Amino acid sequence: MLKPESWGVTALVVLALASGSSLYAAAPMAKVQPGVRLYTLDCGHYAQTDMRVLSDTGEYDGKTGSLAGPCFLIRHSKGLMLWDTGDPNPQAKLEPGANPVSTPTKPLGVTLVSQLKMLGIYPEDITYVAFSHLHGDHVGNAALFRSATWILSRKELDWAMKNPLGSSGPEFIAAYKNAKTQILDPEYNLEKDYDVFGDGRVKILNTPGHTPGSLSLEVKLERSGTVILTGDLFQTRENRKYRRVPEENFSRAESLASMDRIEAIAKITRARVIVQHDEEDFESLPKFPRFLD
């Protein structure tokens, strides 16, 4: 979603491992434990000097703000899955009241790999890696997970390779050529969605519009219920509420249709919908290494 030139504008370091309350306590990861866990990892924040790109109807013109850039780890009894791999140079989130125009850029104090190591996990332990879409802030660390099976949308992959400036992702995902892959091709598959572990608990949902092959993720948890991670289907809570479409989206019509689809699924499953780039949604999730289960 974010263009390369916007990645480097951010603020003073606030570590993502700050203390915080959660319903579920952290524990060293035992990879054979039953049940599904959902961990939120801090993979960067973005100070926006002009949020205008987030809506094609002008609501954000000239406004400043900050966006989150999380990654997610799903622990399943059959393996470990990463959803998005973040920015290769993660930045810290803004201090309250900071001016994103004048605040100097500083790096985040943790990396994706350093957070995984807190759970005793190394890149080679990851079973699957999947991406909501192939913009650089979602695939920046993809090459670290060459041992995993890469789950990729055929539409998205073809688009990214043909439009390197528009996707900003090809240089980060080039490692897919030497990795095991699971290619999703909704056009030629009656099943639009993909059941990652085969038991209905972790499903990749087809939600094009932001990019040609944008995806969302549905995770069914025993105690927390269904959680839907929406990639860049929405960028802020306000965009979800008012169905705003970013001006850079590939297809306005597909964006709106995908929004309607996710809202319908959320209503049926009583899901908690997470707007991945929204700072409030990010803060509402258990602080790593705590988790939802």
VOBAGU-794840 format. One record per residue: x, y, z of N, C-alpha, C, O in turn. Coordinates in steps of 0.001 Angstrom, whole numbers, padded with zeros to 6 digits, always signed. Atoms other than C-alpha are relative to their C-alpha. Example, Ala and Ser with C-alpha at 12.3 -4.5 7.8 and 13.67 -1.06 7.14 Angstrom:
% residues 2
+000890-001190+000000+012300-004500+007800+000900+001200+000000+001936+001181+000665-000820-001190-000060+013670-001060+007140-000770+001090+000730-000261+002198+000899
% end
This chain:
% residues 293
+000819-001198+000000+000000+000000+000000+000849+001242+000000+000560+002183-000739-000827-001192-000089+002730+002468+000905+001001+000052-001137+001586-000965-001511-000987-000170+001056+004908+003858-001826+001397+000104+000613+001538+000565+001746-001356+000002-000579+008703+003534-001372+000414+001323+000587+001110+001361+001601-000464-001284-000509+009157+007254-000907-000604+000365+001342-000120+001277+002013+000633-000307-001280+006842+007208+002125+000550-000827+001139+000246-000567+002303-000446+000886-001061+008665+004475+003992+000911+000682+001003+000856+000377+002194-001040-000519-000865+011442+006584+005404-000406+001153+000871+000452+001699+001565+000420-001138-000800+009328+009297+007089-000665-000522+001245-001742-001111+001147+000632+000552-001205+008612+008405+010708+000474+000726+001242+000726+001928+001163-000186-000713-001241+009412+009175+014354+000946-000695+000948+001656-001631+000581-000890+000519-001024+011242+008455+017593-000359-001425+000367-001501-001856+000212+000188+001416-000265+011707+004879+018723-000904-000229+001202-000682+000315+002283+000801+000519-001103+008968+003306+020812-000015-001496-000178-000621-001985-001132-000151+001430+000200+009737-000365+021301-001353-000689+000016-002224-000373+000826+001256+000730+000089+006973-002741+020305-000143-001002+001131-001219-001565+001331+000087+000975-001075+007824-004948+023255-000333+000653+001339-000022+000101+002394+000407-000668-001228+006457-002460+025780-001013-000862+000737-001735-001646+000121+000924+000809-000792+004466-003986+028619-001424+000397-000304-001705+001556-000609+001406-000258+000273+000732-004302+028126-000821-001159+000491-000336-002287+000578+000859+001047-000532-002210-006228+029475-000628-000775-001132-000844-000231-002215+000646+000854+000979-003781-009132+027601-000718-001103+000735-000396-001423+001879+000733+001090-000615-006197-011894+028290+000849-001256+000108+000608-002096+000975-000738+001245+000061-003606-014531+027452+001482+000250+000238+002083+001133-000374-001392-000187-000378-000158-014880+028959+000923-000584-001048+000573-001517-001771-001005+000514+000926+002959-015403+026923+000637-001243+000574+000710-001410+001792-000699+001195-000426+004756-018714+027046+000931-000421-001121+000649-000144-002287-000866+000492+001057+007653-020287+025191-000792-000879-000957-001631-001669-000524+000795+000725+000975+006321-021761+021987+000398-001456-000071+001564-001788-000283-000186+001422+000234+005923-025504+021862-000716-000304-001307-001941-000206-001379+000567+000082+001339+005378-026251+018200-000992-001140-000161-001704-001194-001164+000937+001114+000112+003387-029415+018890-001237+000208+000858-002085-000681+000928+001168-000252-000827+000856-027813+021224-001258+000038-000847-001213+000478-001996+001251-000040+000745-002798-028197+020188-000538+001421-000088-000066+002319+000609+000638-001304+000107-004966-025279+019131+000753+000934-000921+001842+000627-001406-000570-001016+000881-004261-022169+017101+000271+001254+000810-000563+001667+001616-000338-001274-000634-002499-019036+018340+000310+001031-001070+000859+000710-002123-000259-001105+000919-002287-015661+016637+000840+001050+000718+000393+001659+001690-000923-000981-000558+000695-013427+017425+000076+001204-000939+000089+001054-002160-000187-001227+000772+001007-009807+016302+001421+000495+000213+001825+000753+001346-001379-000478-000075+004564-008699+015514+000083+001414-000552-000601+001754-001518-000171-001380+000456+005649-005093+015117+001019+000012-001133+002200-000267-000924-000882-000011+001171+007079-004744+011614+000095+001381-000624+000405+001508-001808-000198-001356+000494+007105-000961+011291-001215+000894+000143-002344+000425+000290+001041-001031-000045+005110+002276+011432+000385+001081-000994+001561+001248-001318-000249-000945+001080+004749+005038+008876-000643+001341+000293-001863+001436+000427+000511-001359-000156+004407+008766+009423-000398+000517-001375+000403+000499-002310+000513-000488+001275+002269+010226+006656-000105+001523+000031-000868+002080+000820+000060-001462+000044+002859+013870+005800-001229+000494-000749-001664+001629-000553+001247-000327+000702-000175+013850+003499-000719-001310-000261-000254-002140-001042+000736+001261+000073-002771+011097+003826-000911-000081-001224-001741-000987-001303+000932-000095+001113-004486+012011+000556-000128-001290-000801-001192-001568-001354+000052+001231+000798-003589+008695-001114-000958-001031+000586-001296-002008-000083+000857+000994-000655-005845+006872+001363-001468+000114-000386-002274-000722+000022+001380-000120+000458-009055+008111-000252-000031+000753-001321+000675+001746-001501+000110-000685+001292-010031+009059-003796-001122+001032-000011-001485+001553-001065+001064-001015-000086-012763+011399-002542+000385+001190+000872-000471+002010+001204-000524-001231-000573-010578+013927-000721-000059+000185+001496+000335+001242+001990+000160-000195-001445-011277+013316+002972+001319+000228+000739+001332+000871+001789-001279-000077-000714-007576+013105+003893+000962+001028-000596+002103+001134-000146-000907-000936+000680-006141+015809+001637+000657+000959+000995-000032+001669+001727-000746-000905-000866-003397+017689+003520+000099-000428+001448+000720+000273+002246-000019+000451-001398-003867+015687+006732+001201-000912+000246+001613-001673-000630-001105+000868-000398-001011+014001+008583-000527-001132+000873-001640-001060+001394+000415+001124-000838-001154+010715+010445+001074-001061+000052+002164-000884-000492-000938+001109-000134+000549+007444+011287-000721-001309-000266-001866-001493+000147+000548+001316+000311-000049+003919+010024+000896-001083+000576+002118-000941+000606-000744+001157-000492+000975+000597+011547+000349-000913-001165-000257-000836-002234-000386+000974+001020+002695-002156+009583+000321-001341+000618+001470-001778+000550-000281+001245-000710+002325-005418+011517+000224-001199-000912-000149-001190-002085-000046+001347+000564+003211-008990+010605-000737-000904+000986-000947-000524+002137+000736+000900-000876+001352-011967+012029+000567-001415-000102+000900-001897-001184-000432+001393-000077+002451-015420+013159-001175-000842+000460-001806-000543+001474+001069+000929-000387-000082-018241+013261+000648-001314+000385+001352-001929-000415-000520+001271-000481+000845-021251+015356-001144-001028-000059-002153-000889+000632+000977+001070+000199-001102-024354+014283+000692-001309+000327+001914-001404+000219-000630+001278-000351-000533-027945+015357+000728-000630-001178+001587-001491-000995-000646+000552+001191+000492-028691+011762+001143+000871-000521+001773+000536-001524-001103-000828+000465+003004-025881+011452-000139+001454+000366-001059+001843+001084-000065-001428-000276+003856-022194+011593-000188+000770-001298+000387+000424-002330+000249-000802+001191+002604-019573+009170+000233+001468+000302-000191+001975+001340-000154-001450-000072+003676-015970+008620-000953+000640-000996-001033+000232-002154+000863-000793+000870+001140-013525+007226+000622+001386-000114+000603+002159+000844-000749-001223+000276+003060-010602+005670+001339-000022+000744+001457-000585+001832-001335+000002-000613+006737-009998+006407+000556+001397+000232+001727+001543+000583-000371-001337-000418+006840-006230+006867+001023+000699-000870+001421+000214-001929-000980-000840+000676+009254-003530+005813+001406-000516+000306+001664-000946+001430-001366+000453-000283+012946-004464+005421+000747+000912+000954+001721+000491+001578-000621-000963-000915+013865-001329+007412-001083+000605+000889-001463+001762+000704+001154-000454-000782+011128-001044+010048+000283+001274+000793+001376+001461+001328-000109-001274-000696+010526+002364+011601-000884+000017+001245-001880-000702+001325+000748-000092-001257+009272+003301+015065-001260+000828-000172-001348+001673-001063+001237-000771+000080+005789+004645+015685+000170+001377+000628+001080+001604+001425-000068-001379-000486+005144+008304+016431-000255+000091+001494-001075-000647+002040+000363-000344-001372+005228+009642+019951-001295+000798-000037-001562+001491-001020+001239-000794-000031+001882+011150+021001+000292+001483-000233+001138+002067+000444-000150-001417+000286+001631+014645+019535+001173+000360-000885+001381+001535-001186-001161-000299+000835+004751+014297+017384-000442+000498-001374-001481+000090-001892+000279-000542+001319+004824+016208+014123+000742-000833-001036+001970-000776-001095-000694+000884+000941+005541+013709+011320+000791+000737-001061+001648+000140-001711-000745-000764+000996+006810+016498+009071+001422+000275+000484+002364+000266-000310-001291-000433-000504+009680+017452+011374+000723-001059+000829+001910-000900+001116-000625+001014-000839+010346+014306+013433+001023-000796-000799+000704-001279-001885-001013+000737+000759+013598+012625+012381-000318-001490-000092-001003-002048+000765+000205+001425+000208+013579+009090+011041+000935-000803+000898+002138-000545+000945-000809+000896-000817+014765+006421+013462-000541-001418-000139-001746-001600-000308+000453+001380+000200+014639+002618+013191-000717-000565+001217-000511-000118+002345+000645+000740-001073+012445+000336+015232+001062-000791+000756+002069-001200+000180-001002+000673-000815+014279-001336+018083-000001-001508-000105+000845-002166+000501+000068+001447+000172+013273-004862+017044-000191-000308-001480-000611+000549-002257+000225+000462+001362+013170-006853+013831-000959-001180+000034-001264-001719+001098+000871+001174+000078+010873-009598+012618+000716-001229+000536+000143-001989+001316-000747+001187-000429+013567-012215+013178+000271+000026+001499+000181-001007+002162-000286-000067-001437+014457-010942+016657-001248-000305+000825-001149-000879+001910+001242+000318-000710+010814-011191+017692-000291-001498-000049-000688-002092+000953+000206+001446+000101+010516-014741+016378+000932-000761+000938+000544-001770+001528-000963+000694-000864+013645-015704+018314-000445+000001+001458-000066-000889+002220+000520-000020-001364+011879-014693+021534-000886-001208+000277-001087-001585+001431+000834+001193-000134+009631-017698+020885+000776-001268-000344+000206-002356-000418-000810+001153+000358+012513-019966+019975-000187-000433-001437+000049-001592-001778+000265+000302+001405+011635-019770+016282+001048+000674-000876+001416+001827-000650-000954-000525+000967+014109-019300+013442-000633-000046-001389-001584-000798-001603+000618-000046+001325+013366-018512+009781-000243-001375-000623-001266-001593-001272+000148+001330+000595+013907-022135+008759-001114-000832+000637-001477-001884+000109+001087+000721-000660+011157-023222+011197-001367+000328-000589-002336-000389-000337+001289-000426+000533+008412-021395+009296-000456-000958-001100+000293-001256-002031+000552+000973+000956+006166-023804+007364-000546+000689-001243-000275+000271-002369+000617-000741+001095+004223-021302+005246+000230+001493+000186+000254+001996+001309+000009-001456-000022+004612-017652+004333-000976+000450-001079-000927-000026-002213+001012-000498+000935+001741-015787+002681-000090+001511+000149+000289+002068+001179-000013-001458+000055+001160-012162+001739-001384+000526-000367-002049-000003-001257+001269-000628+000361-001908-009965+001706+000072+000577-001403-000913+000559-002140-000287-000487+001349-000382-008390-001415+001497+000292-000079+002210+000158+000916-001437-000069+000219+003022-007635-002880+000564+001410-000041+001500+001676-000795-000648-001290-000208+003684-004030-001921+001169-000200+000969+001146-001094+001816-001248+000197-000727+007118-003579-000366-000119-000046+001505+000647-000754+002157+000122-000015-001458+005922-002866+003176-000661-001261+000536-000800-001411+001750+000590+001273-000421+004260-006310+003253+000882-001195-000341+000634-002300+000141-000846+001121+000429+007009-008424+001665+001496+000264+000215+002335-000471-000305-001382-000432-000105+010218-006693+002741+000980-001015+000542+002161-000975+000198-000893+000999-000582+011621-009635+004721-000265-001409-000543+000156-002402+000051+000405+001299+000540+010258-012414+002517+001181-000928-000260+001087-002129-000006-001137+000832+000395+013677-013639+001361+000631-000740+001174+001403-001675+000965-000547+000675-001179+014543-014657+004937-000623-001376+000203-000113-002183+000980+000777+001211-000268+012037-017513+004707-000006-000925-001214-001054-001384-001666-000152+000817+001202+013379-019513+001782-000372-001459+000233-000687-002175-000717+000313+001402-000295+012725-022820+003558-001500-000263+000059-001933-001415+000020+001449+000139-000116+008986-022163+003826-000639-000236-001366-000030+000023-002404+000815+000024+001213+006304-022914+001267-000655+001362-000147-001334+001830+000767+000556-001326+000256+005293-019586-000286-001380-000154-000639-001519-000800-001678+001353+000025+000548+001555-019178-000857-000220+001322-000728-000211+002387-000110+000054-001197+000830+001084-016732-003731-001219-000025-000910-001608-001074-001423+001074-000172+000974-001798-015424-005803+000609+000135-001399+001508+000948-001614-000506-000082+001367-001175-016004-009509-000212+001394-000579+000696+001948-001198+000278-001344+000504-002851-012693-010399+000976+001016+000583+001504+001869-000130-000870-000955-000672-000774-010825-007843+001445-000145-000457+002134+000846-000695-001373+000260+000413+002485-012452-008832+000243+000514-001415+001249+001173-001675-000162-000467+001380+001972-011771-012538+000024+001528-000059+000836+002115-000775+000060-001463-000017+001046-008146-011829+001283+000605+000550+001817+001561-000012-001200-000549-000636+004023-007553-009536+001211-000102-000919+002021+000822-000990-001157+000178+000864+006512-008941-012015-000062+000894-001238+000973+001278-001783+000154-000859+001173+005096-006863-014860+000011+001488+000367+000227+002337-000498+000087-001394-000442+004791-003668-012784+000875+000229+001225+000350+000515+002301-000885-000108-001168+007864-003449-010523-000096+001324+000730+000039+001354+001953+000106-001287-000676+007433+000254-009824-001335+000127+000729-001401+000716+001808+001314-000071-000635+003747-000085-009033-000127-000914+001196-000793-000571+002173+000112+000944-001106+004145-003113-006796+001069+000232+001048+000822+000049+002240-001169-000207-000867+007573-002272-005316+000397-001253+000761+001127-001178+001750-000275+001228-000716+007760-005924-004301+000928-000999-000660+001519-001805+000060-000752+001073+000651+009618-008008-006942+001383-000275+000564+001775-001435+000685-001348+000242-000509+013106-007475-005516-000020-000766+001313+000933-001476+001634+000078+000678-001293+011919-008778-002143-000529-001424-000125-000223-002273+000713+000576+001338+000107+010022-011811-003416+000689-000867-001042+000228-001972-001329-000698+000769+001033+012506-012960-006059+000391-001392+000494+000545-002315-000306-000394+001295-000565+013452-015798-003687-001062-001070-000206-000780-002253-000015+001049+001001+000208+010132-017488-004484+000401-001001-001090-000053-002146-001082-000399+000862+001111+011774-018920-007610+000780-001219+000471+000830-002236-000220-000770+001116-000544+013929-021150-005423-000654-000616+001235-000021-001370+001974+000731+000527-001156+011282-021968-002821-001143-000890-000462-001549-000847-001624+001221+000744+000289+008411-024398-002662-001149+001008-000053-001183+001949+000741+001100-000958+000137+005242-022618-003763-001343-000702-000066-001456-001840-000523+001398+000383+000181+001495-022997-003545-000648+001183-000714-000870+002227-000101+000527-001097+000800+000021-020866-006327-001522-000047+000005-002123-001055-000367+001458-000110-000029-003573-019707-005869-000464+000661-001289+000037+001720-001665+000470-000513+001288-005447-019147-009107-001522-000003-000013-002127-000892-000613+001464-000013-000135-009078-018142-008324-000738-000045-001331-001850-000568-001400+000699-000023+001292-009923-017629-011996-000304-001399-000516-001310-001617-001191+000152+001354+000515-009508-021321-012706-000300-001009+001108-000132-002215+000930+000282+000862-001150-010532-022683-009317-001343+000417+000592-001514+001563+001008+001322-000334-000516-014134-022851-008174+000051+000393+001465-000804+001137+001946-000169-000364-001403-012912-022594-004598+000806+001290+000049+002015+001278-000183-000683-001297-000017-012082-018899-004232+001044+000089+001105+002065+000760+000954-000841-000139-001184-010455-019343-000848+000868-001237+000195+000612-002288-000393-000959+001087-000183-007602-021532+000358+000129-000362+001469+000445+000483+002307-000074+000531-001357-007647-023683+003481+001429-000467+000249+001832-001529-000226-001442+000221-000110-004013-023578+004584+000346-001344+000618+001177-002074+000078-000350+001230-000708-003941-026491+007034-001025-001116-000194-000878-002198+000374+000962+001037+000342-006961-028387+005701-001079-000280+001025-001830-001245+000889+001016+000245-001027-009143-028067+008793-000942+001184+000192-001726+001195+001141+000895-001149-000065-010917-024742+008173+000385+001062+001010-000340+002044+001168-000363-000955-001051-009060-022889+010915+000769+001217-000516+000715+002293+000079-000785-001100+000576-006798-020751+008723-000283+000034-001500+000180-000828-002247+000403-000068+001397-008247-019647+005392+000438+001316-000632+000254+002388-000054-000346-001182+000778-006885-017243+002797-001193+000362-000871-001674-000461-001651+001192-000456+000690-009745-015191+001370+000370+000873-001200+001265+001714-001111-000249-000762+001218-009800-013753-002139-000704+001353+000102-001934+001413+000100+000582-001348-000147-010307-009960-001801+000728+001001-000897+001396+001902-000388-000713-000895+000918-008978-008199-004933-000544+001427+000040-001643+001681+000533+000425-001391+000102-009156-004470-005523+001123+000966+000298+001447+001824-000523-001165-000852-000301-006274-002787-003757+001096-000274-001021+001694+000644-001584-000842+000475+001090-004089-004821-006091-000775-001129-000673-001786-001573-000128+000788+001010+000712-005214-007441-008642-000246-001290+000771-001289-001924+000611+000146+001261-000717-004638-010385-006309+000045+000150+001500+000546-000740+002186-000015-000226-001448-005084-008916-002828-000765-001091+000737-001780-001597+000258+000578+001071-000812-005915-011428-000101-000226+000477+001431+000396+001436+001887+000200-000197-001433-007244-011441+003462+000139-001361+000670+000179-002386-000010-000203+001253-000724-006828-014071+006180-001035-000146+001102-001232+000759+001913+000970+000333-001049-009489-015698+008348+000620-001044+000920+001047-002103+000461-000564+000911-000988-008255-017356+011555-001069-000300+001049-001600+000619+001672+001004+000410-000974-010643-019329+013774+000696-000481+001265+001416-001479+001255-000650+000267-001274-009527-019348+017405-001003-000553+001001-002183-000204+000980+000892+000695-000916-010934-021459+020194-000666+000937+000995-001873+000840+001220+000563-000895-001021-011402-018727+022805-000364+001376-000534-001307+001999-000047+000218-001361+000505-011254-015513+020779-000950+000058-001186-001317+001146-001630+000891+000016+001144-013494-016609+017938+000740+000258-001306+001952+000065-001400-000586-000226+001321-012912-015690+014318+000620+001392-000096+000019+002383+000317-000703-001260+000244-010387-012981+013431+000308+000078-001492+000790-000889-002082-000317-000192+001417-010042-011553+009912+001033+001110-000131+000803+002242+000294-001069-000959+000279-006794-009822+008906-000183+000470-001435-000165-000340-002363+000493-000485+001288-007646-007556+005995+001054+000589-000928+000698+001169-001954-001010-000547+000893-004296-006550+004498-000239+001475-000248-000334+002256+000698+000284-001395+000341-004917-003288+002645-001397+000177-000581-001650+001119-001332+001392-000195+000413-008604-003818+002000-000532+001293+000597-001267+002035-000055+000247-001282-000672-009004-000980+004518+001351+000480+000527+002208-000337+000863-001239-000532-000571-006217+001343+005692-000216+000620+001375+000714+000681+002178+000349-000582-001295-007991+003002+008638-001392-000478+000386-002143-000983-000448+001353+000341-000430-011069+002348+010725-001040+000839-000727-002132+000365-001040+000928-000884+000714-012682+005327+009021-000226-000495-001429-001345-000430-001939+000170+000543+001345-012029+003799+005604-000953-001186-000001-001750-001350-000924+000939+001117-000089-013838+000674+006726-001422+000506+000235-002358+000061-000429+001332-000499-000355-016752+002595+008247-000696+000657-001183-001885+000442-001419+000599-000788+001088-017283+004851+005231+000279-000590-001389-000059+000027-002399-000276+000684+001268-016117+002394+002516+000806+000892-000939+000483+001016-002120-000855-000863+000813-013419+004759+001293+001023-000832-000763+001556-001816-000251-000917+000719+000879-011221+003623-001577+001233+000860-000259+001095+001987-000735-001218-000764+000285-007571+004751-001822+000132+000322-001480-000290-000456-002335-000104-000437+001393-006755+006648-004987+000928-000881-000824+000819-000909-002050-000935+000848+000734-003970+004191-005888-000521-001419-000219+000181-002227-000828+000499+001369+000148-006191+001068-005785-000107-000406-001466-000390+000417-002336+000033+000525+001354-006101-001139-008856-001403+000064-000593-001568+000406-001763+001375+000012+000489-009904-001420-009124-000945+000475+001099-001037-000138+002163+000972-000515-000972-012515+000658-007322-001163-000982+000175-001587-001256+001298+001147+000909-000059-015329-001751-008189+000350-001276+000770-000431-001733+001605-000401+001207-000711-013407-004808-006987+000270+000288+001470-000007-000550+002328-000238-000387-001393-012362-002957-003829-001313+000003+000777-001391-000572+001863+001290-000089-000677-015987-002229-002919-000655-001372+000129-001261-001678+001155+000566+001344-000060-017087-005772-003770+000697-000836+001074+000044-001603+001782-000740+000746-001024-014332-007211-001548-000346+000495+001400-000443-000301+002333+000449-000525-001287-015314-004871+001292-001328-000629+000393-001506-001058+001533+001314+000588-000274-018884-006143+001016+000134-001470+000371-000562-001960+001260-000190+001423-000279-017666-009732+000983+000522-000228+001421+000013-001084+002144-000567+000165-001343-015573-009366+004136-001028+000355+001071-001126-000337+002084+001019-000377-000984-018387-007561+005977-001052-001098+000126-001538-001358+001227+000981+001083-000045-020778-010387+005045+000555-001203+000760-000142-001799+001581-000628+001114-000718-018338-013058+006247+000104+000321+001485-000173-000527+002333-000145-000412-001403-017686-011093+009445-001336-000078+000734-001387-000471+001899+001317+000038-000630-021414-010837+010130-000422-001438+000284-000938-001734+001362+000394+001395-000159-022013-014552+009619+000818-000684+001091+000280-001447+001893-000895+000679-000949-018991-015636+011684+000197+000774+001304+000863+000296+002222-000199-000893-001151-019183-012765+014213+001485+000274+000204+001986+000265+001328-001454-000153-000029-015574-012101+013367+000433+001367+000510-000287+002358+000387-000701-001235-000317-013281-009475+014750+000833+000367-001221+001723-000386-001615-000698-000432+001208-012030-007542+011729+001157+000923+000388+000953+001935+001058-001185-000792-000307-008489-006178+012004+000427+000781-001240+000766+000196-002269-000525-000872+001049-007557-003201+009825+001502+000096+000251+001933+000783+001176-001410+000205-000325-003860-003983+009598+000796+001293+000148+001688+001371+000992-000773-001241-000065-002597-000438+009007-000509+000970+001063+000135+001989+001311+000562-000940-000971-004785+001188+011664+000716-000123+001342+000808-001216+001900-000742+000031-001267-002822+002151+014791-000872-000456+001170-000397-001174+002050+000888+000433-001087-005851+001671+017066-000204-001503-000026-000173-002151+001020+000160+001447+000096-006424-001843+015762+001276-000712+000422+001222-001742+001095-001272+000583-000414-002723-002593+016204+000132+000005+001522+000512-001001+002120-000116-000121-001460-002790-001331+019806-001016-000871+000733-000797-001228+001891+001047+000796-000648-005950-003342+020538+000367-001477+000100-000263-002223+000850-000408+001399-000010-004168-006641+019905+000998-000261+001126+001716+000653+001532-000952+000304-001075-002159-008446+022623+001424+000350-000403+001862+000048-001514-001384-000390+000278+001361-007071+022852+000907-001218-000022+000912-002027+000905-000929+001110+000154+003958-009512+021607+000932-000059+001216+001420+000978+001665+000322+001307+000532+004823-012084+022829-001305-000613+000487-001472-001831+000436+001331+000516-000334+001271-012391+024118-000756-000298-001290-000298+000062-002375+000663+000499+001194-001287-013835+021744-001501-000146+000217-001992-000087+001345+001409+000400-000031-004893-014568+020917-000065-001494-000263+000678-002015-001096+000207+001425+000305-006050-018175+021055-001472-000355+000145-001854-001506-000069
% end
